[in-house]
Amino acid sequence: MADTAREAWITGIGIVSCLGEGPDAHWQGLNSGQPKADGALFAPYFVHRLPPLDFDKQIPKKGDQRQMEPWQRIGTYAAGLALDSAGIKGNAEILARTDMIVAAGGGERDVAADTGILTNLRKAEKPEAFLNERLMSDLRPTLFLAQLSNLLAGNISIVHNVTGSSRTFMGEESAGVDAVRIAVSRIEAGQSDIALVGGSHNSERPDLVMLFQFGGFILKDAFAPVWQRQNNPGLALGSLGAFLVIESRKHAEARGAKRLARLSAVVADRSSRRQSGDVTTVLKRLWDKLSGRLQSGNVAVISGASGAAPATEEERAFLTSHKDVAVRAPGTYVGHSVEPTFVMNLALATMALNRGSLFAPTDQSGVEQPMTGALKQVVVTSVGHWRGEGLALVEAES
């Protein structure tokens, strides 16, 4: 029998996106029927932009803010919100034992340096020597071509004094899945009592839009909800930060913390994607690991579908075999943020479970239907735009 004292509880949520800050703003935004994709900043491509944040509220020292790139400020801010939500902000004794697992990309490039190098490289008499010289002089010696991926964890530790063990995972959407999976596994095994888990993404970068366009993944020309992009597939990038405080039941109860939701299982895989239907097959296999725990009529799916082909269509094919389960794809509203996408959707699942109901359907495709029963369980899916699959089961207090 499983040790109920080692159950993984979500006790804190910190989220910011184009919909605003915190669960209430996101609940209102997801029920508004008005996605906020910006098609002007990088036309003809779409980006879900972050509204102005008062970073002083979570990063009080201006010097700390100045030395961070936008993605680090967003993440450090969201992490502070999660610590506040869990009631451990400023608690030195607990923060010293709080483990941190961050899902991050390669940081942000220095676009001005890149542009200068590319502009003058064609004019140089010795292009190879010119390139080496500029790379050595234009880039800070402590960094590689972008910021180090573990700088976010470092800044959170400095600003919020989270000084337990620290891990940073890279690997696109799978990084977010594994960050949560490892946190839960460590808590259930007694290797950790409490962890801060999450990540952030600054999508308002021309270099990032360019890279996704090179891969043929980005949405352009006309915006549509995630499930209605069959004729114009692609993901709309989204700037956001998402962190969770996850802790053992025993630890939470000992300090009188409120359980927002139970994180009952996280499972992951990586299909070869060599043949059509490979993603659908893997999702079926992962679902089977959770299906024995699901309560008919009280379960919903919050999907991490991005709109990119063929991944989204293969997930859609899988979901059609579960017509009795209400489905929502928040990517229509908050965009796709790659690494922290899974954590954001876990936070949104927790938000819905605390309200006992699911937010409104986000499109008119027929994939998303109203839910009539009381919401008690949510399966959160993650199908990477290029690779990696994962599922999590989040449950309300029984």
N, C-alpha and C positions, 0 to 999 in steps of 0.2 A: 504494500500500500504506500502511496506517495506521502511524503512528510508534509502535512498541511502547513506546518510552521515555516516551511521553505517555499511556499507559494510566492510567485512573483507578482507583486502589486504595483500598479501605476499610481503614484501618490502626488505627482506634480506634472504640469503641462506648461510649456512655454512656446507659443507659436506667433509668428508674424508673417504676413503675406500681403498680396495686393488687396485682400479683403480687410486688412487692418491688424489689430493686435488683440490676442486673447480669444478664448472660446466664444464669448458672446458676439463679438464682431464677426467671427467666422460663421456662427449659426445664422445670423441675420443675412450675411452675404450669400451663403449657400441656399437660402430660401428666397432670395431676391428675384431670381429669374433673369439676372443681368450680369453676365460675365464681363470682366473688365480687361480684356486683351487690348494692348496698344499696338496699332498697326502703322503708326506714324514714325516712331523712333528709328526703326531699322527697316522701313518699307522696302520691299513688300512682305517682310517677315513680321511675325507677331511675338510680343513679349508681354508677360504679366508683370507690371512694374510695382515696386514697393512704394507705398506712400511715405512721406517724410516721417522719420522717427526722432523722438527726443532722446538721443543716445545718452544724454547726461543722467537719465533716470537709472540706467543700469551700468554705465561706464563713467563714473563721476570725474575722473581725471582726464583733462583735455590732452595731456601728453600721451596717455594710453590710446586715446582715440586717434591721434595723429599718426601713430606708428602702425596702425592697422589699415589694411585694405578693406574695401566695403564688405566683402564676404566675411571677414573676421569680425567686423563691428556688428553685422547682422547676427552672426552666430553667438557672439558673446552677449549680446542683448537678449536673444531668445533663451540662452542658458540661464541668465539672471531671472527671467520671468518664471522659468521652471523651478528654480530654487525657491523663489518667493511663493509659488503655488504650493510647493511641498512643505513650506514652513521651516526650511533649514537655511535660508539666507542669513549669513552672518554667524551661524552656529559653528564656531571653530572646532569643537570636539567632533561633531558629525562630519563636517567638510573635510577634516583631516583623514577620515576613513572612507570618504566617498570616492568610488572608482569612476573613471571617466572613459567613455568609449565614443569616439567621434568618427563619423563617416564624411570623408572629404575628397574633393578632386585635387588637382595639382595646383590649386591656388590661381591667382590672377596674373596674367602677363603684363609686362610694361609695354603698353601699346605704342607709346611715343618712341621708346627705344627701338621696338620692332620696325616701326614705320621709317624711322631715320636710317636704319641699317638697310632695309629693302630699297629705299629710294636711292641711296648712294652706292649700293653694291654694284649696280650696273655701270656706274661711272668710274669705278676704281680700276687703276692700272693692274693691280694684283688683287683680285677679288678674295682669294683665300687668306692672304695676309691681312687685308682690310677687315674681313669678317672676324678673324681671331682677335685683332686689336680692339675692335668695337665691343665684342662680347666681354673681353677682359676689363674694359674701362667703363662700359655703360651699365653693367649688371653688378649688383652688390655681391661680394665674394662669398657671403654666407648662403646664398640662394642658387638654385639652378635656373632654368629658363622661366620658371614661374616661382611663386612663393612655395616654400616647403609646406606640404599638406598638414604637418602637425603643428603649424603655427596657431591654428584656431584653439587647439587644446591648451597650448602654452599660454595664450592670452586669457582663456577662461580661468586657468589656474592662477594667473597673476591678479586678475581683476576680482575674481570671486573666491579666491583662496580654496579652490577644490584641489586637494593635494594627496588624494589616494593614488592608486595606480592609474596609468594613462595609456590608452591604446588609440591609434588612428588607423582606420581601414580605408583603403582606396579600392576602386573597382566598380565605379558607376553605381547603378541601382542596387547591385548585390552587396555593396559596402554597407548600405543602410540596413539591409536584411541581416547581414552577419553581425553588425554592431549590436542589434537587439538580440539576436539569437545567442551570442556569446554572453551578453549581460544576463539573460535569463538562465542560461546553463550554469554560469558561475554562482548565481544566487541559489538555484535549486540544489547545487552540489555543496553548498556551504562555504564556497571560496570567496564569496562577497556578500555583504549585507545590504549595500545601497549603492546605486550607480546613477550617474548622469549620462544620458545617451542621446545623441542627435547629430545635427549638422546644419549647414547653411549653404546658400547658393546665391550668387549675384549674377543674374541673367542679363543685366543691362550692359553687355560688353560686345562690341562689334567683332572681336576676335572669336568669341564663343559662337556667335551666330554664324560666322564664316565656317568654323570647323564643323558644326552640325549640318550646314548646307553642303559642304564637301562630301559628307556621308549620305546625303539625300534624305535626312531625317526631319528636317524642319518644315513647319507649316508656312505656306506663303499664299499671297494673293487674296484669299477669302477665308474668314474665320468661321468655324463651325464647331459645335460640341464634339467631344472626343469620339462618341459612337457614330457620328454623322460625317466622318471624313473619308469614307471609302473611295470617293472619286477624287479626293485631294488630300491624301494622307500626309501626316506630319505632326510633330509635336510643337507646341507653343511654349517656349521656355518661361519659367517663372522664378522671380526672386523671392526667397523666403528663408526663414530660420525656424527650426523645429527641434525641441529638446523635451525629453521625458525624464522624470525621476522614477526609477524602478527600484523597489526594495523588497526584501523578504517580509512575509506577513508578520513573523515574530518581531522583526526590527521595527516595523511600522506600528504594531500594536503597543510595543514597549514605550514608544515616544508619543502615543496618542494620535498618530496620523490617520487622516481619513483615506480610505481606499476609494479611488476614483473608478478603477476597474481592475480585473484580474487578467494578467497576460498568461494564458494557459498553455500556449504552445507556439513555437516558431519553427517552421520547417523550410528547407531550402534545397535547391537542385540547380543543375545547369544542363539543359538539353543541348544536343549538337546543332540543332536548327539546320540540319543538312537537307531535310525533306519537309514538305508541307505537312503540318499536323504534329510536328515534334513538340511544339510548345503545349498544344492541347493535351498530348499524351502525358507529359510531365505534370501538368496541372491536375489531371485526373489522379495520378499517383500520389501527389501531395495531398489532395483533398481526401483521399481514402484514409490517410493517417489521422485526419481530424473528424471524419464523418460520424464515428461512433459516439462523439460527444455532443453533436448538434441537436438542438431542440426544434423539431419541425414547427413552422409557423412563427417562430420567435428569433430567427436568424436572418441577417442581411449580409451582403458583400459590399465592402468599400474597396473599389478597384484602383490600382495604381496605373491603369491604362493610360498611355501617353498620346495615342493617335498615330504613332509611327507604324508603318507597314514593314513586314506582315504581322508583327507581334500582336498588335491590337485586334486584328481580325481573328487570330488564332485564340486569343483569350475570349473573344466574343463567342466563338464556336463552342468553347468549353462552357461558358455561362448559359448558353441556350439549353444545355442538358439539365439545368437547375432552375427551371421556370418558376418553381415555388419559392425561390429566394429573391428578395428585392435587391437590386443592384444600384450602386451609385459610383460615378467616376468624378471625383473632385477636381481632376485635372482640367476639366472644362472651365472651372472658376479660378483656380490658383496656378494653373500652368504646370509644367513638368520641371522639377528641380533636380532630377537625377539622384545624387547620393542621399539627400534627406527626404526624398519623396515618401519612402516607407514609414519613416518616423512621423511625418506630418499626417499621414493617413491613419496611423495608430492613434494619434492625438484626436483626430476628427471622429474616429470610432468611439473613443472614450467619451468625448463630448456628447455624442448622440446617445450613448448608453446612459449617461447621467440624466438625460432628458427623457429617457424611456421611449424615444421615437426617432425615426429616421428623417433627415431633411428631405425636401421635395425633390422629385426627379429633375435632373439637370438638362434633359433634352427631350426631343420628340421622336427618337429612333424606335421606341418600343422595347429597347433593352431595359430601360429603367421604368419600373412600375410603382405605383403607390404601395405602401405597406400598411396593412390593417391591424396586424397583431402587435402586441407589446414587444418592444425590442429588448432582447436579453443577451444576444450574442452577435458578434460581428466577425466575419472572416475578412481579413485585409489581404489583398493580393498585390504581388509585385512581379510584373513581367518587364524585364529590361528592354529598352528600345532596340538593343542589339544582342544582349545575352543575359542569362540569369533569371531564375524564377524563385518565388518564395511565397509562403502563406503564413499568417498568424491568426490565432483565435483569441479574441478579446471578449471578456464576459462581465456582465453587470453583477452587482452584489446579490447573492441569492438569499 
